[in-house]
Amino acid sequence: MFSKDISPFANLETPFYYYDLTLLQQTLDSCAAAAKVYNFHVHYAMKANFNTKVLQKIREAGMGADCVSGGEVIKALETGFDRGQIVFAGVGKSDKEINAALDLDIFCFNVESIQELEVIQSLAAAKGKKARVAIRINPNVDAHTHHNITTGLDENKFGINSWDLPACAEALRNAPSLEFMGIHFHIGSQITNLDVYKNLCVRINEFASWFEERGFSVRVLNVGGGLGIDYHHPDQQIPDFKAYFKIFNEFLNFRPNQEVHFELGRALVGQCASLVSRVLYVKNGKKKNFIVLDAGMTELMRPALYQAYHQIENLSRPSEQGTAVRYDVVGPICESTDCFGKEIELPETKRGDLIAVRSAGAYGEVMASRYNLRDEVRSVYSTGL
């Protein structure tokens, strides 16, 4: 929760991302302790946030890195992640990215098509190397989340569909430069109904048995991530990692010689940052009242992209003071979708007030752009104020 004393922010140029590094550490500690109970391995999904200070904290917590681009692989290594804990996923890896990852000898490629298997085999053979691979399978499990962030249905572009597995197995048998490590899944993001993971476990068990029955040794079960956070109650800040990992311990049929890997992103970093902005103008009309901020969709894309909810707070005026007014909270970008929220109830707001858009630690700063030639958004840290 933000302190009522906002003096540290008073003279700072806005907009900026404010990172609570203490909360981040508490979240990481909670996750690491819950995973250790079952000897589960956690890779941080770097696409959620690749702020250097954030990555350093995650690396210090002993987690690996889940990357979806060559740039993320390089950033992970530059930040000090162990190359033996770096996995490279992504439905469209370029030859350049694959070659770089081969040269860096990362732990594993999560492969998403038969053609990709053939490409990695060819590139690894040309280098005289052996590439470790896991097969990402599309399990056709509904994550019951926003359709734009669902990844595990037959209609999605991700992973190899079940009917292609015989051809996949044949391709693996004919690929001497590939080392099969296991199977990989990821069904979507912002999942808050843990029963969804029970359904995923059933499917993982079926696919693991399928490969084993055909003579493959499945050493790694990578179940992905997708655990959500509570955007409506940002002060209930740390997800229930104990309940999350307990589901997989109870419903996943893994053996002592198998490793269970997770790829968590939003759950680790989502609540540790807020976008802090200043009110430029207040426009009061007959039907609508508008607050125009100096932050916009260039700083936080999620509301425009997913119609995502973020709690919005006036830091300059505690909610218990003054008359409540409903506002559309918008940004300065020349797009009609540049809106953080409609009909948001806030204390009567004035020009110059500081506004916080909460729960912005995941898919916030990483998706920022310089559209309209905006300045690059800055970051401020709790330990640096």
C-alpha positions as YAML, in Angstrom:
chain: A
units: angstrom
residues:
- id: 1
  name: MET
  ca: [0.00, 0.00, 0.00]
- id: 2
  name: PHE
  ca: [1.29, 3.47, -0.82]
- id: 3
  name: SER
  ca: [2.21, 5.60, 2.15]
- id: 4
  name: LYS
  ca: [0.11, 8.69, 2.73]
- id: 5
  name: ASP
  ca: [3.42, 10.57, 2.72]
- id: 6
  name: ILE
  ca: [4.05, 11.18, -0.96]
- id: 7
  name: SER
  ca: [6.79, 13.75, -0.40]
- id: 8
  name: PRO
  ca: [9.45, 11.48, -1.98]
- id: 9
  name: PHE
  ca: [7.52, 11.74, -5.25]
- id: 10
  name: ALA
  ca: [6.71, 15.43, -5.09]
- id: 11
  name: ASN
  ca: [9.59, 16.78, -7.14]
- id: 12
  name: LEU
  ca: [10.14, 13.79, -9.42]
- id: 13
  name: GLU
  ca: [9.46, 14.14, -13.12]
- id: 14
  name: THR
  ca: [6.49, 12.03, -14.17]
- id: 15
  name: PRO
  ca: [5.54, 9.56, -15.48]
- id: 16
  name: PHE
  ca: [7.68, 6.84, -13.94]
- id: 17
  name: TYR
  ca: [7.48, 3.26, -12.74]
- id: 18
  name: TYR
  ca: [7.86, 2.95, -8.99]
- id: 19
  name: TYR
  ca: [9.30, -0.40, -7.89]
- id: 20
  name: ASP
  ca: [8.85, -1.65, -4.34]
- id: 21
  name: LEU
  ca: [11.94, -3.87, -4.11]
- id: 22
  name: THR
  ca: [11.06, -4.96, -0.58]
- id: 23
  name: LEU
  ca: [7.74, -6.38, -1.78]
- id: 24
  name: LEU
  ca: [9.52, -8.02, -4.72]
- id: 25
  name: GLN
  ca: [11.93, -9.73, -2.34]
- id: 26
  name: GLN
  ca: [9.10, -10.93, -0.10]
- id: 27
  name: THR
  ca: [7.29, -12.37, -3.13]
- id: 28
  name: LEU
  ca: [10.40, -14.15, -4.38]
- id: 29
  name: ASP
  ca: [11.11, -15.56, -0.93]
- id: 30
  name: SER
  ca: [7.54, -16.85, -0.66]
- id: 31
  name: CYS
  ca: [7.71, -18.54, -4.06]
- id: 32
  name: ALA
  ca: [11.15, -20.06, -3.49]
- id: 33
  name: ALA
  ca: [10.15, -21.48, -0.10]
- id: 34
  name: ALA
  ca: [6.94, -23.02, -1.48]
- id: 35
  name: ALA
  ca: [8.76, -24.58, -4.47]
- id: 36
  name: LYS
  ca: [11.56, -25.97, -2.31]
- id: 37
  name: VAL
  ca: [9.08, -28.17, -0.41]
- id: 38
  name: TYR
  ca: [8.68, -30.32, -3.54]
- id: 39
  name: ASN
  ca: [12.08, -29.64, -5.12]
- id: 40
  name: PHE
  ca: [10.35, -27.84, -8.00]
- id: 41
  name: HIS
  ca: [12.42, -25.68, -10.37]
- id: 42
  name: VAL
  ca: [11.24, -22.14, -11.17]
- id: 43
  name: HIS
  ca: [12.27, -20.23, -14.29]
- id: 44
  name: TYR
  ca: [11.28, -16.57, -14.39]
- id: 45
  name: ALA
  ca: [9.37, -15.58, -17.53]
- id: 46
  name: MET
  ca: [11.44, -12.60, -18.64]
- id: 47
  name: LYS
  ca: [8.76, -11.29, -20.97]
- id: 48
  name: ALA
  ca: [6.87, -10.06, -17.89]
- id: 49
  name: ASN
  ca: [9.56, -7.57, -16.87]
- id: 50
  name: PHE
  ca: [13.22, -7.28, -17.81]
- id: 51
  name: ASN
  ca: [14.13, -4.28, -15.65]
- id: 52
  name: THR
  ca: [17.76, -4.88, -14.63]
- id: 53
  name: LYS
  ca: [17.28, -4.36, -10.89]
- id: 54
  name: VAL
  ca: [14.26, -6.68, -10.93]
- id: 55
  name: LEU
  ca: [16.21, -9.36, -12.80]
- id: 56
  name: GLN
  ca: [19.09, -9.12, -10.35]
- id: 57
  name: LYS
  ca: [16.75, -9.80, -7.44]
- id: 58
  name: ILE
  ca: [15.24, -12.80, -9.24]
- id: 59
  name: ARG
  ca: [18.63, -14.21, -10.14]
- id: 60
  name: GLU
  ca: [19.82, -13.79, -6.55]
- id: 61
  name: ALA
  ca: [16.75, -15.82, -5.47]
- id: 62
  name: GLY
  ca: [18.23, -18.76, -7.40]
- id: 63
  name: MET
  ca: [15.67, -18.91, -10.20]
- id: 64
  name: GLY
  ca: [16.32, -19.70, -13.83]
- id: 65
  name: ALA
  ca: [15.20, -17.70, -16.86]
- id: 66
  name: ASP
  ca: [12.46, -18.49, -19.38]
- id: 67
  name: CYS
  ca: [13.21, -16.53, -22.55]
- id: 68
  name: VAL
  ca: [11.18, -16.00, -25.71]
- id: 69
  name: SER
  ca: [13.76, -14.17, -27.84]
- id: 70
  name: GLY
  ca: [17.46, -14.15, -28.46]
- id: 71
  name: GLY
  ca: [17.60, -10.73, -26.83]
- id: 72
  name: GLU
  ca: [16.12, -12.13, -23.64]
- id: 73
  name: VAL
  ca: [18.67, -14.96, -23.64]
- id: 74
  name: ILE
  ca: [21.50, -12.40, -23.90]
- id: 75
  name: LYS
  ca: [19.94, -10.22, -21.18]
- id: 76
  name: ALA
  ca: [19.61, -13.20, -18.85]
- id: 77
  name: LEU
  ca: [23.30, -14.05, -19.27]
- id: 78
  name: GLU
  ca: [24.33, -10.41, -18.87]
- id: 79
  name: THR
  ca: [22.36, -10.27, -15.62]
- id: 80
  name: GLY
  ca: [24.18, -13.32, -14.29]
- id: 81
  name: PHE
  ca: [21.65, -16.13, -14.78]
- id: 82
  name: ASP
  ca: [23.25, -19.57, -15.02]
- id: 83
  name: ARG
  ca: [23.20, -20.70, -18.67]
- id: 84
  name: GLY
  ca: [22.31, -24.15, -17.34]
- id: 85
  name: GLN
  ca: [19.03, -22.67, -16.08]
- id: 86
  name: ILE
  ca: [18.02, -20.79, -19.24]
- id: 87
  name: VAL
  ca: [15.28, -22.15, -21.49]
- id: 88
  name: PHE
  ca: [14.38, -20.66, -24.87]
- id: 89
  name: ALA
  ca: [10.74, -20.84, -25.94]
- id: 90
  name: GLY
  ca: [8.85, -19.01, -28.67]
- id: 91
  name: VAL
  ca: [6.86, -20.02, -31.72]
- id: 92
  name: GLY
  ca: [9.10, -18.11, -34.15]
- id: 93
  name: LYS
  ca: [12.79, -18.50, -33.30]
- id: 94
  name: SER
  ca: [15.01, -17.20, -36.10]
- id: 95
  name: ASP
  ca: [18.10, -19.04, -37.33]
- id: 96
  name: LYS
  ca: [20.23, -16.22, -35.89]
- id: 97
  name: GLU
  ca: [18.63, -16.64, -32.46]
- id: 98
  name: ILE
  ca: [18.95, -20.44, -32.52]
- id: 99
  name: ASN
  ca: [22.62, -20.27, -33.54]
- id: 100
  name: ALA
  ca: [23.38, -17.77, -30.77]
- id: 101
  name: ALA
  ca: [21.65, -19.96, -28.17]
- id: 102
  name: LEU
  ca: [23.56, -23.01, -29.42]
- id: 103
  name: ASP
  ca: [26.84, -21.14, -29.07]
- id: 104
  name: LEU
  ca: [25.87, -20.11, -25.53]
- id: 105
  name: ASP
  ca: [25.02, -23.72, -24.60]
- id: 106
  name: ILE
  ca: [21.76, -22.90, -22.83]
- id: 107
  name: PHE
  ca: [19.87, -25.61, -20.96]
- id: 108
  name: CYS
  ca: [17.04, -26.28, -23.40]
- id: 109
  name: PHE
  ca: [14.99, -25.17, -26.39]
- id: 110
  name: ASN
  ca: [11.23, -25.48, -25.95]
- id: 111
  name: VAL
  ca: [10.29, -26.48, -29.49]
- id: 112
  name: GLU
  ca: [6.90, -25.51, -30.93]
- id: 113
  name: SER
  ca: [6.73, -27.21, -34.34]
- id: 114
  name: ILE
  ca: [8.11, -30.18, -36.25]
- id: 115
  name: GLN
  ca: [9.72, -27.82, -38.73]
- id: 116
  name: GLU
  ca: [11.49, -26.05, -35.87]
- id: 117
  name: LEU
  ca: [12.84, -29.42, -34.71]
- id: 118
  name: GLU
  ca: [14.27, -29.97, -38.17]
- id: 119
  name: VAL
  ca: [15.83, -26.49, -38.25]
- id: 120
  name: ILE
  ca: [17.49, -26.88, -34.84]
- id: 121
  name: GLN
  ca: [18.77, -30.33, -35.86]
- id: 122
  name: SER
  ca: [20.31, -28.86, -39.03]
- id: 123
  name: LEU
  ca: [21.90, -25.87, -37.30]
- id: 124
  name: ALA
  ca: [23.24, -27.95, -34.41]
- id: 125
  name: ALA
  ca: [24.70, -30.52, -36.81]
- id: 126
  name: ALA
  ca: [26.47, -27.77, -38.75]
- id: 127
  name: LYS
  ca: [28.17, -26.68, -35.53]
- id: 128
  name: GLY
  ca: [28.96, -30.19, -34.39]
- id: 129
  name: LYS
  ca: [26.80, -29.62, -31.32]
- id: 130
  name: LYS
  ca: [23.94, -31.44, -29.63]
- id: 131
  name: ALA
  ca: [20.92, -29.30, -28.76]
- id: 132
  name: ARG
  ca: [18.75, -30.18, -25.78]
- id: 133
  name: VAL
  ca: [15.06, -29.88, -26.64]
- id: 134
  name: ALA
  ca: [11.68, -30.19, -24.94]
- id: 135
  name: ILE
  ca: [8.52, -30.53, -26.99]
- id: 136
  name: ARG
  ca: [5.89, -27.89, -26.32]
- id: 137
  name: ILE
  ca: [2.52, -29.58, -26.65]
- id: 138
  name: ASN
  ca: [-0.78, -27.81, -27.10]
- id: 139
  name: PRO
  ca: [-2.96, -29.71, -24.58]
- id: 140
  name: ASN
  ca: [-6.29, -28.12, -25.58]
- id: 141
  name: VAL
  ca: [-6.98, -27.00, -22.00]
- id: 142
  name: ASP
  ca: [-9.15, -23.91, -21.51]
- id: 143
  name: ALA
  ca: [-7.45, -21.55, -19.05]
- id: 144
  name: HIS
  ca: [-10.71, -19.57, -18.53]
- id: 145
  name: THR
  ca: [-8.91, -16.27, -18.98]
- id: 146
  name: HIS
  ca: [-9.06, -13.40, -21.50]
- id: 147
  name: HIS
  ca: [-9.12, -14.82, -25.04]
- id: 148
  name: ASN
  ca: [-6.12, -12.67, -26.02]
- id: 149
  name: ILE
  ca: [-3.90, -14.36, -23.42]
- id: 150
  name: THR
  ca: [-5.06, -17.96, -23.84]
- id: 151
  name: THR
  ca: [-2.34, -20.14, -25.37]
- id: 152
  name: GLY
  ca: [-3.36, -23.77, -24.79]
- id: 153
  name: LEU
  ca: [-6.31, -24.34, -27.14]
- id: 154
  name: ASP
  ca: [-6.30, -26.02, -30.55]
- id: 155
  name: GLU
  ca: [-7.08, -22.64, -32.12]
- id: 156
  name: ASN
  ca: [-3.90, -21.04, -30.72]
- id: 157
  name: LYS
  ca: [-0.61, -20.74, -32.60]
- id: 158
  name: PHE
  ca: [1.50, -22.18, -29.79]
- id: 159
  name: GLY
  ca: [2.89, -25.68, -29.45]
- id: 160
  name: ILE
  ca: [2.54, -28.96, -31.33]
- id: 161
  name: ASN
  ca: [-0.97, -30.38, -31.56]
- id: 162
  name: SER
  ca: [-1.66, -33.89, -30.30]
- id: 163
  name: TRP
  ca: [-2.39, -35.28, -33.78]
- id: 164
  name: ASP
  ca: [1.12, -34.29, -34.89]
- id: 165
  name: LEU
  ca: [2.91, -36.14, -32.10]
- id: 166
  name: PRO
  ca: [3.60, -39.34, -34.11]
- id: 167
  name: ALA
  ca: [5.39, -37.26, -36.74]
- id: 168
  name: CYS
  ca: [7.17, -35.37, -33.97]
- id: 169
  name: ALA
  ca: [8.41, -38.63, -32.41]
- id: 170
  name: GLU
  ca: [9.66, -39.77, -35.81]
- id: 171
  name: ALA
  ca: [11.50, -36.48, -36.33]
- id: 172
  name: LEU
  ca: [13.19, -36.86, -32.94]
- id: 173
  name: ARG
  ca: [14.34, -40.40, -33.79]
- id: 174
  name: ASN
  ca: [15.89, -39.09, -37.00]
- id: 175
  name: ALA
  ca: [17.68, -36.17, -35.33]
- id: 176
  name: PRO
  ca: [21.10, -37.27, -34.03]
- id: 177
  name: SER
  ca: [22.02, -33.70, -33.07]
- id: 178
  name: LEU
  ca: [19.04, -33.35, -30.73]
- id: 179
  name: GLU
  ca: [18.78, -34.58, -27.14]
- id: 180
  name: PHE
  ca: [15.17, -35.05, -26.02]
- id: 181
  name: MET
  ca: [14.74, -33.70, -22.48]
- id: 182
  name: GLY
  ca: [11.00, -33.76, -21.93]
- id: 183
  name: ILE
  ca: [7.71, -32.03, -22.59]
- id: 184
  name: HIS
  ca: [6.56, -28.46, -22.11]
- id: 185
  name: PHE
  ca: [3.16, -26.79, -21.69]
- id: 186
  name: HIS
  ca: [1.80, -23.29, -21.19]
- id: 187
  name: ILE
  ca: [-1.94, -22.76, -21.34]
- id: 188
  name: GLY
  ca: [-2.29, -19.02, -20.77]
- id: 189
  name: SER
  ca: [-1.82, -16.09, -18.46]
- id: 190
  name: GLN
  ca: [-3.60, -14.44, -15.51]
- id: 191
  name: ILE
  ca: [-5.11, -17.76, -14.35]
- id: 192
  name: THR
  ca: [-6.81, -17.44, -10.96]
- id: 193
  name: ASN
  ca: [-8.90, -20.61, -10.93]
- id: 194
  name: LEU
  ca: [-6.47, -23.27, -9.69]
- id: 195
  name: ASP
  ca: [-8.80, -26.07, -10.84]
- id: 196
  name: VAL
  ca: [-7.59, -25.30, -14.36]
- id: 197
  name: TYR
  ca: [-4.20, -26.70, -13.35]
- id: 198
  name: LYS
  ca: [-5.77, -29.97, -12.25]
- id: 199
  name: ASN
  ca: [-7.03, -30.41, -15.82]
- id: 200
  name: LEU
  ca: [-3.57, -29.55, -17.12]
- id: 201
  name: CYS
  ca: [-1.97, -32.19, -14.88]
- id: 202
  name: VAL
  ca: [-4.28, -34.86, -16.29]
- id: 203
  name: ARG
  ca: [-3.19, -33.97, -19.82]
- id: 204
  name: ILE
  ca: [0.51, -33.83, -18.88]
- id: 205
  name: ASN
  ca: [0.26, -37.30, -17.36]
- id: 206
  name: GLU
  ca: [-1.28, -38.61, -20.58]
- id: 207
  name: PHE
  ca: [1.37, -37.07, -22.83]
- id: 208
  name: ALA
  ca: [4.26, -38.17, -20.61]
- id: 209
  name: SER
  ca: [2.97, -41.74, -20.78]
- id: 210
  name: TRP
  ca: [2.58, -41.45, -24.55]
- id: 211
  name: PHE
  ca: [6.27, -40.60, -25.00]
- id: 212
  name: GLU
  ca: [7.46, -43.20, -22.49]
- id: 213
  name: GLU
  ca: [5.44, -45.94, -24.19]
- id: 214
  name: ARG
  ca: [7.37, -45.13, -27.36]
- id: 215
  name: GLY
  ca: [10.75, -45.47, -25.72]
- id: 216
  name: PHE
  ca: [11.50, -41.85, -24.85]
- id: 217
  name: SER
  ca: [12.92, -40.92, -21.45]
- id: 218
  name: VAL
  ca: [10.97, -37.90, -20.13]
- id: 219
  name: ARG
  ca: [13.37, -36.21, -17.74]
- id: 220
  name: VAL
  ca: [11.68, -32.80, -17.56]
- id: 221
  name: LEU
  ca: [8.01, -31.94, -17.10]
- id: 222
  name: ASN
  ca: [7.76, -28.22, -17.79]
- id: 223
  name: VAL
  ca: [4.24, -27.14, -16.80]
- id: 224
  name: GLY
  ca: [4.61, -23.48, -17.77]
- id: 225
  name: GLY
  ca: [3.17, -20.74, -15.62]
- id: 226
  name: GLY
  ca: [0.25, -18.34, -15.93]
- id: 227
  name: LEU
  ca: [-0.57, -17.91, -12.23]
- id: 228
  name: GLY
  ca: [-2.50, -14.67, -11.87]
- id: 229
  name: ILE
  ca: [-2.62, -11.81, -9.38]
- id: 230
  name: ASP
  ca: [-5.49, -9.87, -7.83]
- id: 231
  name: TYR
  ca: [-5.70, -6.64, -9.80]
- id: 232
  name: HIS
  ca: [-8.77, -5.50, -7.86]
- id: 233
  name: HIS
  ca: [-7.05, -5.77, -4.48]
- id: 234
  name: PRO
  ca: [-3.42, -4.79, -5.08]
- id: 235
  name: ASP
  ca: [-2.61, -4.64, -1.37]
- id: 236
  name: GLN
  ca: [-3.28, -8.40, -1.12]
- id: 237
  name: GLN
  ca: [0.05, -8.60, -2.79]
- id: 238
  name: ILE
  ca: [1.61, -12.06, -2.66]
- id: 239
  name: PRO
  ca: [-0.08, -14.94, -4.52]
- id: 240
  name: ASP
  ca: [-0.75, -18.22, -2.73]
- id: 241
  name: PHE
  ca: [2.26, -20.12, -4.02]
- id: 242
  name: LYS
  ca: [1.74, -22.92, -1.49]
- id: 243
  name: ALA
  ca: [-1.69, -23.76, -2.93]
- id: 244
  name: TYR
  ca: [-0.38, -23.43, -6.49]
- id: 245
  name: PHE
  ca: [2.52, -25.86, -6.10]
- id: 246
  name: LYS
  ca: [0.43, -28.21, -3.97]
- id: 247
  name: ILE
  ca: [-1.92, -28.76, -6.95]
- id: 248
  name: PHE
  ca: [0.93, -30.08, -9.09]
- id: 249
  name: ASN
  ca: [2.36, -32.20, -6.30]
- id: 250
  name: GLU
  ca: [-1.03, -33.88, -5.85]
- id: 251
  name: PHE
  ca: [-2.17, -34.31, -9.47]
- id: 252
  name: LEU
  ca: [1.03, -34.64, -11.49]
- id: 253
  name: ASN
  ca: [2.43, -38.16, -11.80]
- id: 254
  name: PHE
  ca: [6.12, -37.33, -11.62]
- id: 255
  name: ARG
  ca: [8.82, -39.73, -10.52]
- id: 256
  name: PRO
  ca: [11.92, -39.12, -8.38]
- id: 257
  name: ASN
  ca: [14.17, -39.03, -11.45]
- id: 258
  name: GLN
  ca: [12.05, -36.38, -13.17]
- id: 259
  name: GLU
  ca: [12.38, -32.61, -12.74]
- id: 260
  name: VAL
  ca: [9.26, -30.45, -12.63]
- id: 261
  name: HIS
  ca: [9.83, -26.96, -14.05]
- id: 262
  name: PHE
  ca: [7.65, -23.85, -13.80]
- id: 263
  name: GLU
  ca: [7.72, -20.58, -15.75]
- id: 264
  name: LEU
  ca: [6.29, -17.87, -13.52]
- id: 265
  name: GLY
  ca: [6.27, -14.21, -14.50]
- id: 266
  name: ARG
  ca: [3.33, -12.03, -13.52]
- id: 267
  name: ALA
  ca: [2.89, -13.76, -10.14]
- id: 268
  name: LEU
  ca: [6.44, -12.77, -9.16]
- id: 269
  name: VAL
  ca: [6.56, -9.17, -10.34]
- id: 270
  name: GLY
  ca: [3.01, -7.97, -11.01]
- id: 271
  name: GLN
  ca: [2.33, -6.28, -7.69]
- id: 272
  name: CYS
  ca: [5.77, -4.79, -7.06]
- id: 273
  name: ALA
  ca: [5.40, -1.79, -9.40]
- id: 274
  name: SER
  ca: [2.99, 1.05, -10.04]
- id: 275
  name: LEU
  ca: [2.90, 3.61, -12.81]
- id: 276
  name: VAL
  ca: [2.97, 7.07, -11.20]
- id: 277
  name: SER
  ca: [1.64, 9.93, -13.27]
- id: 278
  name: ARG
  ca: [0.58, 13.55, -12.82]
- id: 279
  name: VAL
  ca: [-2.73, 15.13, -13.75]
- id: 280
  name: LEU
  ca: [-2.32, 17.53, -16.64]
- id: 281
  name: TYR
  ca: [-5.93, 18.59, -17.03]
- id: 282
  name: VAL
  ca: [-9.40, 17.94, -15.64]
- id: 283
  name: LYS
  ca: [-12.22, 18.23, -18.18]
- id: 284
  name: ASN
  ca: [-15.72, 18.29, -16.72]
- id: 285
  name: GLY
  ca: [-18.66, 17.79, -19.05]
- id: 286
  name: LYS
  ca: [-22.37, 17.11, -18.93]
- id: 287
  name: LYS
  ca: [-22.02, 13.36, -19.51]
- id: 288
  name: LYS
  ca: [-18.35, 12.65, -18.78]
- id: 289
  name: ASN
  ca: [-15.59, 13.93, -16.55]
- id: 290
  name: PHE
  ca: [-12.04, 13.32, -17.76]
- id: 291
  name: ILE
  ca: [-8.71, 13.22, -15.98]
- id: 292
  name: VAL
  ca: [-5.91, 13.66, -18.52]
- id: 293
  name: LEU
  ca: [-2.62, 12.19, -17.27]
- id: 294
  name: ASP
  ca: [0.92, 12.68, -18.50]
- id: 295
  name: ALA
  ca: [1.16, 8.87, -18.80]
- id: 296
  name: GLY
  ca: [-0.61, 7.00, -21.55]
- id: 297
  name: MET
  ca: [-0.75, 3.77, -23.48]
- id: 298
  name: THR
  ca: [2.90, 4.36, -24.41]
- id: 299
  name: GLU
  ca: [3.79, 3.71, -20.78]
- id: 300
  name: LEU
  ca: [1.17, 1.04, -19.98]
- id: 301
  name: MET
  ca: [-0.37, -0.78, -22.93]
- id: 302
  name: ARG
  ca: [-2.47, -3.41, -21.12]
- id: 303
  name: PRO
  ca: [-5.75, -1.45, -20.81]
- id: 304
  name: ALA
  ca: [-5.71, -0.55, -24.51]
- id: 305
  name: LEU
  ca: [-4.54, -4.01, -25.61]
- id: 306
  name: TYR
  ca: [-6.58, -6.30, -23.34]
- id: 307
  name: GLN
  ca: [-9.14, -3.94, -21.81]
- id: 308
  name: ALA
  ca: [-7.25, -4.84, -18.62]
- id: 309
  name: TYR
  ca: [-8.25, -3.50, -15.23]
- id: 310
  name: HIS
  ca: [-5.78, -1.68, -12.98]
- id: 311
  name: GLN
  ca: [-6.77, -0.02, -9.72]
- id: 312
  name: ILE
  ca: [-6.27, 3.74, -9.98]
- id: 313
  name: GLU
  ca: [-5.57, 5.86, -6.90]
- id: 314
  name: ASN
  ca: [-5.14, 9.59, -6.30]
- id: 315
  name: LEU
  ca: [-2.04, 9.75, -4.11]
- id: 316
  name: SER
  ca: [-2.46, 13.44, -3.44]
- id: 317
  name: ARG
  ca: [-5.98, 13.11, -2.03]
- id: 318
  name: PRO
  ca: [-6.82, 10.20, 0.27]
- id: 319
  name: SER
  ca: [-10.14, 8.61, -0.66]
- id: 320
  name: GLU
  ca: [-11.69, 9.45, 2.71]
- id: 321
  name: GLN
  ca: [-11.30, 13.17, 2.02]
- id: 322
  name: GLY
  ca: [-13.58, 15.17, -0.26]
- id: 323
  name: THR
  ca: [-16.43, 14.38, -2.61]
- id: 324
  name: ALA
  ca: [-16.14, 11.33, -4.84]
- id: 325
  name: VAL
  ca: [-16.43, 11.98, -8.58]
- id: 326
  name: ARG
  ca: [-16.54, 9.52, -11.47]
- id: 327
  name: TYR
  ca: [-13.88, 10.10, -14.12]
- id: 328
  name: ASP
  ca: [-12.62, 8.53, -17.30]
- id: 329
  name: VAL
  ca: [-8.87, 8.40, -16.69]
- id: 330
  name: VAL
  ca: [-7.10, 8.94, -20.00]
- id: 331
  name: GLY
  ca: [-3.66, 9.68, -21.39]
- id: 332
  name: PRO
  ca: [-2.26, 12.22, -23.85]
- id: 333
  name: ILE
  ca: [-1.75, 9.87, -26.81]
- id: 334
  name: CYS
  ca: [-3.60, 10.61, -30.05]
- id: 335
  name: GLU
  ca: [-5.64, 7.40, -29.94]
- id: 336
  name: SER
  ca: [-9.18, 6.89, -28.67]
- id: 337
  name: THR
  ca: [-8.11, 3.68, -26.91]
- id: 338
  name: ASP
  ca: [-5.62, 5.61, -24.75]
- id: 339
  name: CYS
  ca: [-7.69, 5.12, -21.61]
- id: 340
  name: PHE
  ca: [-6.75, 3.55, -18.27]
- id: 341
  name: GLY
  ca: [-10.29, 3.24, -16.95]
- id: 342
  name: LYS
  ca: [-13.84, 4.50, -17.38]
- id: 343
  name: GLU
  ca: [-16.17, 5.80, -14.68]
- id: 344
  name: ILE
  ca: [-13.48, 5.46, -12.01]
- id: 345
  name: GLU
  ca: [-14.59, 6.85, -8.66]
- id: 346
  name: LEU
  ca: [-11.91, 9.13, -7.18]
- id: 347
  name: PRO
  ca: [-11.80, 12.09, -4.80]
- id: 348
  name: GLU
  ca: [-12.38, 15.37, -6.62]
- id: 349
  name: THR
  ca: [-9.14, 15.68, -8.54]
- id: 350
  name: LYS
  ca: [-7.10, 18.76, -9.45]
- id: 351
  name: ARG
  ca: [-4.36, 19.60, -11.92]
- id: 352
  name: GLY
  ca: [-1.00, 18.50, -10.54]
- id: 353
  name: ASP
  ca: [-2.32, 15.61, -8.42]
- id: 354
  name: LEU
  ca: [-0.27, 12.43, -8.44]
- id: 355
  name: ILE
  ca: [-2.06, 9.32, -9.69]
- id: 356
  name: ALA
  ca: [-0.93, 5.71, -9.25]
- id: 357
  name: VAL
  ca: [-1.94, 2.95, -11.63]
- id: 358
  name: ARG
  ca: [-1.38, -0.11, -9.48]
- id: 359
  name: SER
  ca: [-0.26, -3.70, -10.21]
- id: 360
  name: ALA
  ca: [1.81, -2.62, -13.20]
- id: 361
  name: GLY
  ca: [4.94, -4.70, -12.59]
- id: 362
  name: ALA
  ca: [4.10, -7.26, -15.27]
- id: 363
  name: TYR
  ca: [3.74, -6.33, -18.95]
- id: 364
  name: GLY
  ca: [4.08, -2.65, -18.09]
- id: 365
  name: GLU
  ca: [7.52, -1.20, -18.57]
- id: 366
  name: VAL
  ca: [8.49, -3.98, -21.01]
- id: 367
  name: MET
  ca: [5.70, -3.02, -23.43]
- id: 368
  name: ALA
  ca: [6.40, 0.73, -23.30]
- id: 369
  name: SER
  ca: [6.99, 2.48, -26.62]
- id: 370
  name: ARG
  ca: [8.01, 5.88, -27.96]
- id: 371
  name: TYR
  ca: [4.92, 6.26, -30.11]
- id: 372
  name: ASN
  ca: [4.22, 9.98, -30.68]
- id: 373
  name: LEU
  ca: [7.98, 10.41, -30.00]
- id: 374
  name: ARG
  ca: [7.34, 10.19, -26.30]
- id: 375
  name: ASP
  ca: [10.24, 10.21, -23.86]
- id: 376
  name: GLU
  ca: [11.36, 6.81, -22.61]
- id: 377
  name: VAL
  ca: [9.63, 6.02, -19.32]
- id: 378
  name: ARG
  ca: [11.89, 6.14, -16.23]
- id: 379
  name: SER
  ca: [12.07, 3.83, -13.22]
- id: 380
  name: VAL
  ca: [12.30, 4.76, -9.54]
- id: 381
  name: TYR
  ca: [13.06, 2.26, -6.77]
- id: 382
  name: SER
  ca: [11.95, 2.10, -3.15]
- id: 383
  name: THR
  ca: [15.53, 1.76, -1.97]
- id: 384
  name: GLY
  ca: [16.66, 4.77, -3.97]
- id: 385
  name: LEU
  ca: [14.24, 7.43, -2.69]
...
